[in-house]
Amino acid sequence: MAQAPETIVVETTRVGCDGGGGALGHPLVYLTVGQEGRVDCPYCSRRYVLSETAKVGGHGH
């Protein structure tokens, strides 16, 4: 029976995911939380959800 993917609440729209399993994880990928307020990792299916208190925008490039 498959375990439900983990959901992680984040404070920024840019997150890095490596699967969290050390050697059992996956390559580090950077994901951007979209307009819908969430993004799923294509490797491990972890779901990153933007916190309601997160400050969006205002970062320089």
N, C-alpha and C positions, 0 to 999 in steps of 0.2 A: 504494500500500500504506500503510495507516494505521500511524502510530507508536504504540507502547504508551504509555499515560498515565504521567506521571512520578509516582514515589512519594517522599514527603518524610517523614522521621522528625521528630516534634515532641516537645517536652517539656511542653506544656500541652494541656489539653482544648479550649481556645478558640484558633482560628487564623484569620488573615485571608488571603484569596487574591484576587489581582488578575490572575491569568494569567501574571504575570511577563514579559509582552512589551512593557512600556511602552505606547505608543500601540496596539500590536497585542494588548494584553491584553483584559480585561473589567472591568466595574465591581467595585470592592472588595466582597467579601462575607465575612461572618464565619460560620464553621462551628464546630460543637461535636462533638468526638470522642465517639461513643457508647459503650455498654457493650461492643460488639464490638472496641473499640480502634482504630477507623479511621473515616474519613469521606471521601467523594468530592465534589469540587466539581461542582455542577450545570452550570457554564459550560464548564470546560476538562477535566474528568474527572481532574484531579490527585488522587492519593490521599494523604491525610495519615494516618500511622500513629503511634500513641502509643508513645514509647520505653519499653522495659521499666524504665528507671531514672526515668521521669517521676514527679513527686510529684502525686498526684491528690487533690483536696479541699483544705480548709484555707484557701480564699480567701474573703474577705468580700464581701458584696453590700450 
